[in-house]
Amino acid sequence: MTRRPATPLPPLEERRRLREAGSLTPDQLAARLGVAIGTVRAWESGRTTPRGRNREAYAKLLAALAESPTRTGAPGSAPAGGPEEPDAAVVAVGPAKTVSGGRRGRAAAKPSAFTQTPPPSSPFLPFSPFSPRVPSWAPPEEEDPLGPVSDLTPVQAFDALYSFCAPSLVRQAYLLTGRRGLARESVERAFQLAWERWPEVARDPDPAGWVRAAAHEWALSPWHRFRPRHRRPEPPLSDASDRALLKVVLRLPPSYRRALLLHDGVGLGLPDTAAETEASTPATAGRLLHARRTIAARLPELSDPRVLHRRLAELASTEPLRTAGPPAARDGCERRARFWTRFALAFVAVLLGTTALSLRTPPAGHEPSVPPGETVRDVPPRVAPGPLSEKQRKLRAKLREELLHGPERLAPQPR
């Protein structure tokens, strides 16, 4: 079976020029193609390449814009011959085509027979869809009611990222660990690490995905099992069905659990899930299928991925998990930095003091070392014993006779 050649696409600069010439914003183009806005930006920047039906629809839309540059599109309209099915290379797994870790987190779901993208009210969305404010890290080319991005201070940008991402990340960490305290700690630690490396996170195309990956890594760290607090049992959930689902999810290996959460819970596509879990696409597909089969074997009513996604969202919304707030994350990072700075200074001071003390207190006197031994001359060498005398021979004969004959034979006695 041969695969047909890929539809040619214009160069990267031409793609963006055609969109702007057609008076289309990235939101409108994403809505017409049925993909996420972050996907459109990735196509225009060259970070990813469209495939399958998405590629055909994207090429057809660009060709139409090239023929009629003055044509404008409504956000709700879809081009003829638009995307209907996912790519054949990944249809067996059915990845969701919504990347919720984008800058705005608003994506149009593409229907699929295998998955269902999160609804706008899903607790997995990293940004609140009901907030009137847009994230402060929106690209400069978009109309931002907050003004230019440069007007925001690093503290304001970090607080905006925390307010949008922290509630959903705590629920995701709870599904990964089943522990409320560890879920909050993982999110706080991830944001502390983000504030510590804020210049790097601020320039990242997907800061929400950066923090999500850090939170998941901390939550699934195997060293938590050695902590005394981790050994105490967690209070169970009130609903029996929620307890059964959480028990089955927690029995999965950590890598399978994370792939299931990112794909069927958050709504990432299969390539994005593989990239975030640092695995190949076939390995991620195998983990996802194995996790689905395991859950379907124990809970047959969740064999449909749509029902599984809905139940994961309900399970994540069951517990009222709250975070400490952006100031606590920043203060925790700064306290940790101050602690390690003071520890390093104290260690250097102790090392310098010990060195100075050893230099100031030398030994009282010089003790010469023991010289090596010398050969002593005119001493006869040790020789073997000489012949026995007559008396010694008689004594030897007597001892041999007494040991070999008679009841007085010497023998060891047990104690």
C-alpha positions as a printed NumPy array, in Angstrom:
array([[  0.   ,   0.   ,   0.   ],
       [  1.546,   3.307,  -1.091],
       [  0.99 ,   6.667,   0.534],
       [  0.106,   9.592,  -1.679],
       [  2.601,  12.486,  -1.781],
       [  2.116,  15.318,   0.696],
       [  0.341,  18.456,  -0.476],
       [  2.892,  21.235,  -1.11 ],
       [  2.746,  24.303,   1.133],
       [  4.052,  27.845,   0.605],
       [  7.182,  28.977,   2.481],
       [  6.887,  30.096,   6.091],
       [  6.966,  33.828,   5.354],
       [  4.384,  33.389,   2.586],
       [  1.943,  31.592,   4.92 ],
       [  1.769,  34.476,   7.338],
       [  1.653,  37.048,   4.521],
       [ -1.299,  35.299,   2.899],
       [ -3.171,  35.165,   6.204],
       [ -2.601,  38.861,   6.86 ],
       [ -3.48 ,  39.733,   3.263],
       [ -6.772,  37.914,   3.71 ],
       [ -7.504,  39.919,   6.898],
       [ -7.538,  36.781,   9.009],
       [ -6.315,  36.636,  12.591],
       [ -4.759,  33.448,  13.985],
       [ -8.001,  32.866,  15.914],
       [-10.097,  33.028,  12.777],
       [ -7.735,  30.795,  10.817],
       [ -7.688,  28.23 ,  13.64 ],
       [-11.498,  28.268,  13.813],
       [-11.838,  27.716,  10.062],
       [ -9.417,  24.794,  10.121],
       [-10.769,  23.329,  13.371],
       [ -7.408,  23.335,  15.164],
       [ -5.871,  25.176,  18.101],
       [ -4.488,  28.67 ,  17.768],
       [ -1.135,  27.421,  19.025],
       [ -1.09 ,  24.918,  16.155],
       [ -1.531,  27.713,  13.605],
       [  1.346,  29.658,  15.145],
       [  3.492,  26.539,  15.085],
       [  2.74 ,  26.019,  11.39 ],
       [  3.642,  29.614,  10.561],
       [  6.85 ,  29.559,  12.609],
       [  8.009,  26.171,  11.289],
       [  8.083,  24.401,  14.666],
       [  5.641,  21.766,  13.394],
       [  4.373,  20.684,   9.986],
       [  0.708,  19.893,   9.238],
       [ -0.102,  16.367,   8.129],
       [ -2.978,  14.447,   6.615],
       [ -6.316,  16.223,   6.284],
       [ -5.018,  19.23 ,   8.173],
       [ -2.302,  19.74 ,   5.57 ],
       [ -4.761,  19.481,   2.68 ],
       [ -7.195,  21.917,   4.298],
       [ -4.414,  24.346,   5.174],
       [ -2.968,  24.245,   1.649],
       [ -6.425,  24.704,   0.08 ],
       [ -7.159,  27.691,   2.321],
       [ -3.818,  29.326,   1.529],
       [ -4.381,  28.749,  -2.163],
       [ -7.797,  30.43 ,  -1.895],
       [ -6.231,  33.372,  -0.073],
       [ -3.553,  33.641,  -2.74 ],
       [ -6.195,  33.779,  -5.5  ],
       [ -8.37 ,  36.377,  -3.731],
       [ -6.224,  38.355,  -1.254],
       [ -9.114,  40.622,  -0.222],
       [-11.251,  37.741,   0.937],
       [-12.154,  37.849,   4.632],
       [-13.354,  34.946,   6.708],
       [-15.791,  34.688,   9.541],
       [-14.613,  32.851,  12.616],
       [-17.366,  30.337,  12.463],
       [-17.126,  29.378,   8.797],
       [-15.233,  26.32 ,   7.597],
       [-13.602,  25.898,   4.18 ],
       [-14.835,  23.384,   1.703],
       [-13.061,  20.108,   2.037],
       [-11.977,  20.951,   5.574],
       [-10.591,  18.438,   8.019],
       [-12.919,  15.61 ,   8.89 ],
       [-10.797,  12.77 ,  10.189],
       [ -7.466,  12.574,  11.97 ],
       [ -4.309,  11.505,  10.226],
       [ -4.221,   7.851,   9.244],
       [ -0.867,   7.382,  10.946],
       [ -2.364,   8.069,  14.369],
       [ -6.035,   7.19 ,  13.923],
       [ -5.596,   3.949,  15.856],
       [ -4.911,   5.925,  18.978],
       [ -7.144,   8.853,  18.206],
       [ -5.226,  11.88 ,  19.487],
       [ -7.189,  14.927,  20.359],
       [ -6.322,  17.851,  18.14 ],
       [ -6.646,  20.468,  20.87 ],
       [ -3.415,  21.603,  22.462],
       [ -4.683,  23.14 ,  25.677],
       [ -1.221,  24.238,  26.759],
       [ -1.184,  27.123,  24.261],
       [ -0.902,  30.761,  25.129],
       [ -4.649,  31.315,  25.338],
       [ -5.83 ,  27.764,  25.798],
       [ -8.85 ,  28.362,  23.543],
       [ -9.077,  25.754,  20.804],
       [-11.789,  24.412,  18.577],
       [-12.2  ,  20.671,  19.012],
       [-12.077,  18.433,  15.978],
       [-14.562,  15.525,  16.098],
       [-13.053,  12.094,  16.259],
       [-14.425,   8.615,  16.824],
       [-11.781,   7.845,  19.42 ],
       [-11.355,  10.93 ,  21.601],
       [-13.197,  13.987,  22.717],
       [-11.475,  17.252,  23.442],
       [-12.123,  18.939,  26.794],
       [-15.204,  21.159,  26.991],
       [-14.699,  24.836,  27.883],
       [-15.625,  24.133,  31.5  ],
       [-13.215,  21.225,  31.848],
       [-10.925,  21.488,  34.892],
       [ -8.024,  20.353,  32.71 ],
       [ -7.926,  23.599,  30.732],
       [ -4.874,  25.536,  31.854],
       [ -6.613,  28.894,  31.451],
       [-10.032,  29.912,  32.675],
       [-12.291,  30.431,  29.645],
       [-14.577,  32.743,  31.653],
       [-11.857,  35.221,  32.584],
       [-12.186,  38.592,  30.814],
       [ -8.41 ,  38.987,  30.833],
       [ -6.13 ,  37.291,  28.365],
       [ -2.77 ,  35.858,  29.422],
       [ -0.014,  38.415,  29.65 ],
       [  2.296,  36.337,  27.467],
       [  0.114,  36.74 ,  24.358],
       [  2.168,  37.412,  21.207],
       [  2.662,  41.058,  20.224],
       [  0.861,  40.652,  16.908],
       [ -2.489,  40.054,  18.647],
       [ -4.77 ,  42.712,  20.021],
       [ -4.307,  42.58 ,  23.777],
       [ -6.666,  44.666,  25.951],
       [ -3.949,  44.839,  28.574],
       [ -1.661,  46.742,  26.235],
       [  1.814,  45.799,  25.019],
       [  3.535,  42.883,  26.692],
       [  6.495,  45.09 ,  27.555],
       [  4.25 ,  47.145,  29.884],
       [  3.909,  44.186,  32.274],
       [  6.522,  43.587,  34.912],
       [  7.91 ,  40.076,  35.505],
       [  5.874,  39.847,  38.718],
       [  2.636,  40.677,  36.912],
       [  3.365,  38.188,  34.12 ],
       [  4.199,  35.454,  36.63 ],
       [  1.037,  36.148,  38.632],
       [ -1.059,  35.921,  35.467],
       [  0.517,  32.601,  34.538],
       [ -0.042,  31.274,  38.066],
       [ -3.681,  32.393,  38.178],
       [ -4.488,  30.719,  34.866],
       [ -2.552,  27.465,  35.268],
       [ -2.388,  26.59 ,  38.97 ],
       [ -6.019,  25.397,  39.532],
       [ -5.952,  22.885,  36.667],
       [ -2.398,  21.716,  37.412],
       [ -3.325,  20.843,  41.   ],
       [ -6.145,  18.613,  39.73 ],
       [ -3.859,  16.966,  37.203],
       [ -1.226,  16.28 ,  39.873],
       [ -3.932,  14.79 ,  42.107],
       [ -4.898,  12.306,  39.383],
       [ -1.23 ,  11.394,  38.921],
       [ -0.494,  10.844,  42.632],
       [ -3.808,  10.411,  44.447],
       [ -2.479,  12.653,  47.253],
       [ -3.812,  16.112,  47.909],
       [ -0.791,  17.458,  49.736],
       [  1.653,  16.147,  47.152],
       [ -0.444,  17.643,  44.331],
       [ -0.306,  21.112,  45.899],
       [  3.391,  20.707,  46.666],
       [  4.15 ,  19.685,  43.075],
       [  2.441,  22.743,  41.632],
       [  4.086,  25.073,  44.134],
       [  7.497,  23.552,  43.418],
       [  6.951,  23.851,  39.647],
       [  6.067,  27.539,  39.918],
       [  8.99 ,  28.172,  42.245],
       [ 11.256,  26.638,  39.634],
       [  9.549,  28.76 ,  36.957],
       [ 10.124,  31.941,  38.959],
       [ 13.743,  30.932,  39.52 ],
       [ 14.188,  30.539,  35.751],
       [ 11.693,  33.202,  34.73 ],
       [ 13.717,  34.707,  31.839],
       [ 13.798,  31.268,  30.228],
       [ 10.109,  30.57 ,  30.926],
       [  9.   ,  34.008,  29.722],
       [ 10.662,  33.452,  26.332],
       [  9.245,  29.936,  25.995],
       [  6.522,  29.624,  23.298],
       [  4.387,  27.574,  25.705],
       [  5.004,  28.653,  29.331],
       [  1.974,  26.711,  30.538],
       [  3.405,  23.51 ,  29.074],
       [  6.767,  24.28 ,  30.701],
       [  5.181,  24.545,  34.149],
       [  2.956,  21.515,  33.519],
       [  5.939,  19.329,  32.632],
       [  7.791,  20.473,  35.76 ],
       [  4.769,  19.78 ,  37.977],
       [  4.253,  16.3  ,  36.514],
       [  7.934,  15.431,  36.901],
       [  7.931,  16.472,  40.558],
       [  4.649,  14.654,  41.274],
       [  5.897,  11.375,  39.755],
       [  9.323,  11.469,  41.402],
       [ 10.075,   8.027,  42.934],
       [ 11.823,   9.6  ,  45.942],
       [  8.516,  10.604,  47.525],
       [  7.952,   7.029,  48.654],
       [ 10.721,   7.364,  51.254],
       [  9.075,  10.318,  52.973],
       [  7.205,   9.52 ,  56.212],
       [  4.223,  11.603,  55.135],
       [  3.882,   9.564,  51.95 ],
       [  3.463,   6.343,  53.928],
       [  0.298,   7.519,  55.698],
       [ -2.919,   6.567,  53.86 ],
       [ -4.899,   9.296,  52.164],
       [ -8.56 ,   9.93 ,  53.111],
       [-10.747,   8.1  ,  50.547],
       [-13.198,   9.771,  48.211],
       [-16.86 ,   9.83 ,  49.145],
       [-18.222,   8.355,  45.901],
       [-17.63 ,   4.648,  45.225],
       [-17.275,   5.065,  41.449],
       [-14.674,   7.816,  41.927],
       [-12.728,   5.59 ,  44.318],
       [-12.774,   2.721,  41.823],
       [-11.575,   4.894,  38.936],
       [ -8.829,   6.549,  40.967],
       [ -7.66 ,   3.15 ,  42.206],
       [ -7.397,   1.802,  38.657],
       [ -5.576,   4.904,  37.421],
       [ -3.068,   4.807,  40.264],
       [ -2.296,   1.142,  39.555],
       [ -0.955,   2.071,  36.122],
       [  2.805,   2.656,  35.785],
       [  3.75 ,   6.327,  36.071],
       [  4.605,   6.717,  32.378],
       [  1.32 ,   5.111,  31.28 ],
       [ -0.601,   7.215,  33.79 ],
       [  0.965,  10.422,  32.52 ],
       [  0.33 ,   9.575,  28.862],
       [ -3.322,   8.832,  29.638],
       [ -3.745,  12.095,  31.528],
       [ -2.094,  14.259,  28.861],
       [ -3.917,  12.663,  25.926],
       [ -7.362,  11.748,  27.244],
       [ -7.484,  14.296,  30.064],
       [ -5.696,  17.455,  28.975],
       [ -6.373,  16.856,  25.293],
       [ -2.876,  16.967,  23.809],
       [ -2.249,  15.26 ,  20.505],
       [ -0.17 ,  12.129,  20.284],
       [  3.028,  13.875,  19.032],
       [  2.737,  16.553,  21.731],
       [  2.167,  13.914,  24.412],
       [  5.218,  11.998,  23.222],
       [  7.33 ,  15.147,  23.226],
       [  6.277,  16.151,  26.74 ],
       [  6.877,  12.671,  28.158],
       [ 10.216,  12.427,  26.295],
       [  9.246,   9.226,  24.482],
       [  8.779,   8.19 ,  20.892],
       [  5.371,   8.401,  19.27 ],
       [  4.959,   4.591,  18.897],
       [  5.934,   4.06 ,  22.534],
       [  3.451,   6.707,  23.682],
       [  0.728,   5.13 ,  21.541],
       [  1.44 ,   1.735,  23.112],
       [  1.288,   3.185,  26.617],
       [ -1.983,   4.931,  25.877],
       [ -3.622,   1.826,  24.411],
       [ -2.408,  -0.307,  27.315],
       [ -3.803,   2.183,  29.846],
       [ -7.163,   2.256,  28.062],
       [ -7.351,  -1.537,  27.926],
       [ -6.491,  -1.818,  31.618],
       [ -9.198,   0.649,  32.616],
       [-11.751,  -0.975,  30.289],
       [-10.961,  -4.429,  31.729],
       [-11.696,  -3.289,  35.285],
       [-14.402,  -0.703,  34.467],
       [-16.187,  -1.792,  31.267],
       [-18.41 ,   1.291,  31.247],
       [-15.294,   3.418,  30.555],
       [-14.239,   1.61 ,  27.389],
       [-15.303,   4.607,  25.287],
       [-12.589,   7.329,  25.366],
       [-15.286,  10.02 ,  25.401],
       [-16.788,   8.599,  28.58 ],
       [-13.318,   8.138,  30.044],
       [-12.458,  11.788,  29.393],
       [-15.688,  12.935,  31.026],
       [-15.111,  10.729,  34.073],
       [-11.518,  11.954,  34.434],
       [-12.758,  15.538,  34.357],
       [-15.401,  14.774,  36.969],
       [-12.899,  12.971,  39.159],
       [-10.483,  15.884,  38.966],
       [-13.246,  18.31 ,  39.979],
       [-14.384,  16.245,  42.948],
       [-11.812,  17.436,  45.469],
       [-11.636,  21.161,  46.383],
       [ -7.895,  21.58 ,  45.864],
       [ -6.545,  25.09 ,  46.379],
       [ -3.121,  26.635,  46.004],
       [ -1.363,  29.151,  48.186],
       [ -1.212,  31.922,  45.579],
       [  1.44 ,  33.615,  43.436],
       [  3.116,  35.523,  46.328],
       [  3.679,  32.29 ,  48.239],
       [  5.365,  30.686,  45.202],
       [  7.634,  33.678,  44.679],
       [  8.461,  33.942,  48.393],
       [  9.196,  30.211,  48.591],
       [ 11.607,  30.451,  45.679],
       [ 13.33 ,  33.458,  47.186],
       [ 13.548,  31.811,  50.624],
       [ 15.127,  28.731,  49.081],
       [ 17.614,  30.866,  47.184],
       [ 18.53 ,  32.778,  50.342],
       [ 18.92 ,  29.555,  52.315],
       [ 21.297,  27.956,  49.817],
       [ 23.231,  31.198,  49.44 ],
       [ 23.728,  31.438,  53.186],
       [ 24.626,  27.762,  53.385],
       [ 27.257,  28.176,  50.676],
       [ 28.693,  31.248,  52.396],
       [ 28.795,  29.464,  55.758],
       [ 30.513,  26.437,  54.242],
       [ 33.135,  28.619,  52.565],
       [ 33.687,  30.515,  55.838],
       [ 34.187,  27.277,  57.789],
       [ 36.576,  25.975,  55.144],
       [ 38.62 ,  29.182,  55.199],
       [ 38.681,  29.207,  59.014],
       [ 39.876,  25.613,  59.162],
       [ 42.629,  26.359,  56.658],
       [ 43.753,  29.452,  58.54 ],
       [ 43.766,  27.6  ,  61.858],
       [ 45.897,  24.8  ,  60.426],
       [ 48.36 ,  27.371,  59.096],
       [ 48.526,  29.288,  62.371],
       [ 49.128,  26.234,  64.597],
       [ 52.075,  24.258,  63.147],
       [ 53.665,  21.348,  65.112],
       [ 55.856,  22.335,  68.152],
       [ 58.973,  20.524,  66.94 ],
       [ 60.243,  18.485,  64.102],
       [ 60.175,  14.75 ,  64.627],
       [ 62.457,  13.006,  62.188],
       [ 61.129,   9.963,  60.556],
       [ 62.466,   6.513,  61.365],
       [ 65.298,   5.699,  58.972],
       [ 65.13 ,   2.474,  57.014],
       [ 66.885,  -0.595,  58.492],
       [ 70.516,  -1.443,  57.716],
       [ 72.175,  -4.806,  57.194],
       [ 74.192,  -5.987,  60.261],
       [ 77.487,  -7.597,  59.341],
       [ 79.587, -10.38 ,  61.002],
       [ 76.52 , -12.229,  62.335],
       [ 76.297, -15.89 ,  61.345],
       [ 73.159, -16.806,  59.524],
       [ 70.525, -18.941,  61.227],
       [ 70.929, -22.605,  60.384],
       [ 68.82 , -25.689,  60.876],
       [ 69.077, -27.58 ,  64.234],
       [ 71.986, -30.013,  64.487],
       [ 71.918, -33.736,  65.24 ],
       [ 70.245, -34.98 ,  68.456],
       [ 72.267, -36.047,  71.43 ],
       [ 72.025, -39.507,  72.957],
       [ 69.779, -38.285,  75.724],
       [ 67.408, -36.583,  73.253],
       [ 67.199, -39.72 ,  71.131],
       [ 66.256, -41.833,  74.163],
       [ 63.564, -39.327,  75.163],
       [ 62.134, -39.374,  71.67 ],
       [ 61.989, -43.17 ,  71.617],
       [ 60.292, -43.249,  74.998],
       [ 57.629, -40.751,  73.967],
       [ 56.879, -42.646,  70.797],
       [ 56.429, -45.917,  72.665],
       [ 54.121, -44.423,  75.291],
       [ 51.953, -42.698,  72.708],
       [ 51.57 , -45.789,  70.53 ],
       [ 50.896, -48.489,  73.194],
       [ 49.037, -48.829,  76.517],
       [ 45.848, -47.397,  78.04 ],
       [ 47.661, -44.184,  79.004],
       [ 47.573, -42.967,  75.449],
       [ 47.012, -39.242,  75.2  ],
       [ 43.706, -38.345,  73.565],
       [ 41.565, -35.152,  73.604],
       [ 38.582, -35.32 ,  75.902],
       [ 35.318, -33.493,  75.112],
       [ 34.221, -30.795,  77.571]])
